[in-house]
């Protein structure tokens, strides 16, 4: 038969059921971790979209430049930015999935 008494108000025991309290804490912790992971994934998605827009704009300016070296410099910077952000985001996603 299942115990239906409230561990916080049951006066027949010396104190709260510590196993039940520990289980509630574990469940709350799991919910917090899951919510944090969701928030981090949303943040990383936003970072990726933002950087993709910046890189696209930088490449477009580079293509429209009348100075070839300047256009090449902007394209190289865009590629570097894209690569660094991709690596950082991928590493962060790996960490939060563990």
Beta strands, then each sheet from edge to edge (+ up, - down):
end
